Amino acid sequence: MANEFIETKTAEALAANAAGDGQGLAHALIEAIHENDAPFEQTVADMTDVVRRQNGA
């Protein structure tokens, strides 16, 4: 399960994407990957899991 930091960064990325804010989307993704203690692959997988949960999958 993703930690609160990943949950927050995923929400920021989704909001930026919905608003058409490419720079905000990129910033949220880069910040999540750079600042998370987990490896890149785990960070991306955790963010994907957050989106799937939010979408009811």
N, C-alpha and C positions, 0 to 999 in steps of 0.2 A: 504494500500500500504506500502511496506517495505521502511525503511529509508536507507540512503546512506551506513551506517555501515553494515546493513544486505546485501545490494546489493554487497558490497565489499567482505564480508566474504563468501558469496555464490559463487562469482566468484573465490575466492581463493580455496574454497573446490572443485569446479568443475575442475579447472586447475590441482590441485594436484591429483584428481581422474584420470583424463585423462592421467597424466604422470606416473600413477602407484605408486604415492608417498603416501602410507598409513599414514605415520607419518604427512605429511603436511595436508592431509585430516582431520585427527583426530584433529590436532592443530587448523585448521580453524573452525571446528565445535564446539570444546570446547570453543574457544575464543568467538565465536558468542553467544553461550548460556550463558557463564559466564559474559560477559561484557555488554550484552544488558540489557536495563532497563525493558523490557517486560518479562512476565512469560515464562518459558520454552516452554510451549505448543504454545504460540503465536510466539515465535522466530522460532520454527520448522515450523509452518504454514506459516510464512512470507518467510522463505527460500524456502519452497516448491512452493509458489506462484511465486517467482523469477525464479525458474527453469522452471516452466510451461510457464511463459511469454517468456522466452528465447527460449523455444522449440515450441512456436507458439500455445500453447494450450489455 
